[in-house]
Every structure is written in structure tokens, then in C-alpha cells.
Amino acid sequence: MADTHTVRAFLDDSHHAWAADVQASVDRVLAVRPHAGTDDEARADARELLGLMGADGLYRPIGERDLRACCLTREIVAEASPLADAVWALQGLGVTPLLLAGDGPQRSHWATPALKGELMGGFAVTEPGAGSDVAAMSSRARRDGSDYVLDGHKWYISNAGIADFYVVFASTDPDAGSRGITAFLVPADSEGLVFAGAQVMSAPHPLGELRFEACRVPVAHRIGGEGQGFKVAMATLDQLRPTVGAAACGMATRALREALDHAVGREQFGQPIADFQLVQEKLGRMAMEAIAARLLVYRAAYEKDGGAERITTEAAMAKAYATEAAQSIVDDAVQILGGRGVMADHPVDLLYRSVRALRIYEGTTEIQHLIIAGRMVADAKRASEEADG
Ligand SMILES: Cc1cc2nc3c(=O)[nH]c(=O)nc-3n(C[C@H](O)[C@H](O)[C@H](O)COP(=O)(O)OP(=O)(O)OC[C@H]3O[C@@H](n4cnc5c(N)ncnc54)[C@H](O)[C@@H]3O)c2cc1C
């Protein structure tokens, strides 16, 4: 259960009620599907989890643009199941560009059913030659009458092969760099869109490659104007990065609980290992870092919900700190569990494999640091120039 008390200063009454609803729903949904084994099972489970969470209304805060409720949802879901969290997160990534820049039909035909769990979305930016450097993408979209023709290769795409539609980013003006990138809504059954195969992760998470081979996309499926795609992608990530931090908090909370339960129950040298000060040092640090992470996450979401147009710095801080802290907390939990912590069927082992990717996707920790420092340095330079007259 999410510790809403610690972050109560950032929440409204409605959020406490929402957290209780989500917990009840997660208990029901995950009682049906605990978590997956093989990649094929993960893909099947992901589709099923999509519908189950949708039927319980869990994607509602994405549509309502209530970022604190989004964070609470991911925190609670991730604490119970990293795969269910990935499914939830991907609905956010697939739908948010449509909410931010889509037109009426795009929202009603695609976003609305996706928010009910009836359609699965995907978000395709990354390419073999363009990871952190998004503007280096080589996918192209050429206007041809009332269509665009897309050619390119995307990889590390979550939900590839199982989504119903993808929000795809391609350049309509290669000479313009990031200003030439445009976003498109591409239905999965579009001619020329090929699922090129799964990329199997160490933790259950449907990931894969897409190829666009003269894939025709009607102009009506362009999201926003030509050249606005980079802005749409960055605004989407701004909103979703705090939720990645929230997922990290959920995983950290689960790991800490497992570690504490084990430390109290496990005896060595004639006493519970929880009584050893070296173990207590770990538990104390884990608890402190988990709370610090949650404060950064909910502070970022609070600013957004309060009307801030962009929360780029706050979101970067929340994502970077929370995901790094969660990695260290989960690692300490494995250590406290001893050999049990690396058994493949133990929840902490699953967390260990799952938490790692959070430091990479939606912008690596290093990129978050560059975002934070880049703004600080620009502000400092401006202030210095103003002072010099
Ligand atoms: C589980 C998972 C799910 C994903 N889902 C999606 C998805 O749905 N859609 C999608 O489009 N993408 C997705 N991605 C891709 C993800 O966004 C990229 O992996 C990420 O942006 C990093 O790109 P890269 O892997 O090419 O690493 P690179 O960009 O090659 O980075 C490698 C290393 O170099 C560092 N580095 C790069 N540039 C700099 C710099 N300027 N300064 C300092 N260090 C630097 C990075 O921090 C990193 O440590 C997913 C990835 C994973 C792991």
C-alpha cells in the first residue's frame, strides 16, 4: 500500500481515496495474473493485464491529466507487479501524445478506447543509431498526396508486436534536425509496418523492433503539425518521467518490506539478523532513500497539477534520484535476503531484474543530469551577462 501519509502535503483528499481504490483493484487484478515467465508468456499476460486494469478504470488519471494520481497508480502497481507497471506505463506513453497534440478523431478513436484498456498503444522513438540523441533519428516520412510514406527502423519499442497502434516519430525535414521531426499515429495493421522480432529482456517486458517499409500513413494520422514531433515527445516525457520515479518507489517499497520481514524472521548466530547493526545500517538507509525519492516524485507531480506548463527540471530530478535510489535499495534487499534473494522465483530477484531498466528508458540518468545542469548553467550565464550590463 502506498504510503500516502509521507507525501500528504502534495496530495488532495481525492488522492487518498484513489490510492485505496487502486490497491483494491491491484489485489483483484494481480490475483488473476501474478507475473510472467517467458517472453511469450509476458506478451500474453501484458494483453490480459491491459484489459483487466482498464476494466477497473486504472488508466483514468492519464485521461484526466492528474499526475499525482498517475504516480500513485504506478507506485502501487509496480509494488505488486513490474510487468503490470510496464503495461500501465505504456498506455501513458501511447496516449499522452494524443492528449497533448492529437485532434478530436485521434482522441476519440484511439485515446478513449485505450484509456478503457480496449486498445494497446506503443511509442516509437528509439533507433539503433538514435538512443539518447533522439534528433539523430534516420526514420523518414515523405509526403505523397494525402498520405505520408514512412521508412525506418525502430528498436527497444515496448509493446512492439502486441500493440494496436504506435505513436511513431520520423523526420519530415532531415536538414532541420530536431525541428524536422513529426509524430504519426500508425495502426499496427498498416501496410508496410513490420514487427521485426522480439528483443528479450532479463525481466518480463514485451520489447521489440519495428520496420517501416514504405508504410503509408494518411495525413489525418499526423499528430500536430509537421516539425512539432520533438516538442510532443519531450512534453510527453516531461509528464511521464515522474511516474517512472513513482514506479521505482513502488519497487523499492516492496524490496524494503521483503528485506525487513526476512531480517526479523531469519536467525543466524543465535539471533535475528535484524539485530545486527550492519543490517540495521542498510535498513535505515533504504528507508531514508525511499522517502527522499517519494518526496521528489510527488513534488514534481504537484507542480504539474498546480498548473506549471513544463516541469522539465523537477521531472528529471524525480526520475534520476528515484530510479538510482531504488536500484540501490533493491540491491541491499537482495543482500539481506542472502541466497534467497537470487532465487528466480523470489519477488526480490524479479525486482532486481526489473528495476534496472528504469535508469535507462525515457532518458538515462546521465541525460537527466545533463537536463538539470544544462538549465542551471544557462540561468547562471544569463544572470552573469545581465550583471555585466
Ligand atoms: C525496457 C526498455 C523499454 C524501452 N521502451 C521504449 C519505448 O517504448 N519506445 C522508445 O522509443 N524507446 C524505448 N526504450 C529505449 C530507451 O529510451 C533507450 O534505451 C534510452 O533512451 C537510451 O538509449 P540507448 O539504449 O541507445 O543508449 P545510448 O544513448 O547509446 O547511451 C549509452 C550510454 O551513454 C550515455 N550517454 C549518451 N549520451 C550521453 C551524453 N551526452 N553525456 C553523457 N552520457 C551519455 C548514456 O547515459 C548511457 O549510459 C526502451 C528501453 C528499455 C531498456
The ligand as an SDF file (V2000), in Angstrom:
LIG
                    3D

 53 58  0  0  0  0  0  0  0  0999 V2000
   12.9440   -1.6690  -21.0350 C   0  0  0  0  0  0  0  0  0  0  0  0
   13.0640   -0.6080  -22.0550 C   0  0  0  0  0  0  0  0  0  0  0  0
   11.9280   -0.1160  -22.6490 C   0  0  0  0  0  0  0  0  0  0  0  0
   12.0250    0.8540  -23.6420 C   0  0  0  0  0  0  0  0  0  0  0  0
   10.8730    1.2770  -24.2640 N   0  0  0  0  0  0  0  0  0  0  0  0
   10.9830    2.1890  -25.2670 C   0  0  0  0  0  0  0  0  0  0  0  0
    9.8170    2.5770  -25.9960 C   0  0  0  0  0  0  0  0  0  0  0  0
    8.7020    2.0980  -25.7220 O   0  0  0  0  0  0  0  0  0  0  0  0
    9.9540    3.4650  -27.0070 N   0  0  0  0  0  0  0  0  0  0  0  0
   11.1620    4.0060  -27.3500 C   0  0  0  0  0  0  0  0  0  0  0  0
   11.1980    4.8130  -28.2590 O   0  0  0  0  0  0  0  0  0  0  0  0
   12.2910    3.6540  -26.6750 N   0  0  0  0  0  0  0  0  0  0  0  0
   12.2340    2.7490  -25.6600 C   0  0  0  0  0  0  0  0  0  0  0  0
   13.3650    2.3570  -24.9890 N   0  0  0  0  0  0  0  0  0  0  0  0
   14.6530    2.8920  -25.4080 C   0  0  0  0  0  0  0  0  0  0  0  0
   15.2710    3.8500  -24.3880 C   0  0  0  0  0  0  0  0  0  0  0  0
   14.5740    5.0580  -24.3390 O   0  0  0  0  0  0  0  0  0  0  0  0
   16.7560    3.9970  -24.7540 C   0  0  0  0  0  0  0  0  0  0  0  0
   17.3700    2.7460  -24.4600 O   0  0  0  0  0  0  0  0  0  0  0  0
   17.4370    5.1140  -23.9870 C   0  0  0  0  0  0  0  0  0  0  0  0
   16.9860    6.3800  -24.4000 O   0  0  0  0  0  0  0  0  0  0  0  0
   18.9640    5.0620  -24.1460 C   0  0  0  0  0  0  0  0  0  0  0  0
   19.3290    4.9100  -25.4880 O   0  0  0  0  0  0  0  0  0  0  0  0
   20.3920    3.7680  -25.8770 P   0  0  0  0  0  0  0  0  0  0  0  0
   19.9650    2.4970  -25.2740 O   0  0  0  0  0  0  0  0  0  0  0  0
   20.5840    3.8280  -27.3400 O   0  0  0  0  0  0  0  0  0  0  0  0
   21.7300    4.1870  -25.1250 O   0  0  0  0  0  0  0  0  0  0  0  0
   22.7860    5.3100  -25.6120 P   0  0  0  0  0  0  0  0  0  0  0  0
   22.0940    6.5660  -25.9590 O   0  0  0  0  0  0  0  0  0  0  0  0
   23.6860    4.7040  -26.6040 O   0  0  0  0  0  0  0  0  0  0  0  0
   23.5950    5.5460  -24.2480 O   0  0  0  0  0  0  0  0  0  0  0  0
   24.5940    4.6330  -23.7790 C   0  0  0  0  0  0  0  0  0  0  0  0
   25.2620    5.2840  -22.5740 C   0  0  0  0  0  0  0  0  0  0  0  0
   25.8780    6.5160  -22.9650 O   0  0  0  0  0  0  0  0  0  0  0  0
   25.3930    7.5550  -22.1170 C   0  0  0  0  0  0  0  0  0  0  0  0
   25.3090    8.8110  -22.8670 N   0  0  0  0  0  0  0  0  0  0  0  0
   24.7250    9.0310  -24.0650 C   0  0  0  0  0  0  0  0  0  0  0  0
   24.8210   10.3240  -24.3910 N   0  0  0  0  0  0  0  0  0  0  0  0
   25.4520   10.9280  -23.3670 C   0  0  0  0  0  0  0  0  0  0  0  0
   25.8650   12.2760  -23.1030 C   0  0  0  0  0  0  0  0  0  0  0  0
   25.6070   13.2820  -23.9510 N   0  0  0  0  0  0  0  0  0  0  0  0
   26.5140   12.5230  -21.9420 N   0  0  0  0  0  0  0  0  0  0  0  0
   26.7710   11.5400  -21.0670 C   0  0  0  0  0  0  0  0  0  0  0  0
   26.4260   10.2520  -21.2490 N   0  0  0  0  0  0  0  0  0  0  0  0
   25.7830    9.9600  -22.3880 C   0  0  0  0  0  0  0  0  0  0  0  0
   24.0350    7.1010  -21.6540 C   0  0  0  0  0  0  0  0  0  0  0  0
   23.6430    7.7620  -20.4540 O   0  0  0  0  0  0  0  0  0  0  0  0
   24.2830    5.6190  -21.4500 C   0  0  0  0  0  0  0  0  0  0  0  0
   24.8700    5.4110  -20.2010 O   0  0  0  0  0  0  0  0  0  0  0  0
   13.2940    1.3670  -24.0040 C   0  0  0  0  0  0  0  0  0  0  0  0
   14.4460    0.8770  -23.3820 C   0  0  0  0  0  0  0  0  0  0  0  0
   14.3410   -0.1070  -22.4320 C   0  0  0  0  0  0  0  0  0  0  0  0
   15.6010   -0.6250  -21.7880 C   0  0  0  0  0  0  0  0  0  0  0  0
  1  2  1  0
  2  3  1  0
  2 52  2  0
  3  4  2  0
  4  5  1  0
  4 50  1  0
  5  6  2  0
  6  7  1  0
  6 13  1  0
  7  8  2  0
  7  9  1  0
  9 10  1  0
 10 11  2  0
 10 12  1  0
 12 13  2  0
 13 14  1  0
 14 15  1  0
 14 50  1  0
 15 16  1  0
 16 17  1  0
 16 18  1  0
 18 19  1  0
 18 20  1  0
 20 21  1  0
 20 22  1  0
 22 23  1  0
 23 24  1  0
 24 25  2  0
 24 26  1  0
 24 27  1  0
 27 28  1  0
 28 29  2  0
 28 30  1  0
 28 31  1  0
 31 32  1  0
 32 33  1  0
 33 34  1  0
 33 48  1  0
 34 35  1  0
 35 36  1  0
 35 46  1  0
 36 37  1  0
 36 45  1  0
 37 38  2  0
 38 39  1  0
 39 40  1  0
 39 45  2  0
 40 41  1  0
 40 42  2  0
 42 43  1  0
 43 44  2  0
 44 45  1  0
 46 47  1  0
 46 48  1  0
 48 49  1  0
 50 51  2  0
 51 52  1  0
 52 53  1  0
M  END
$$$$
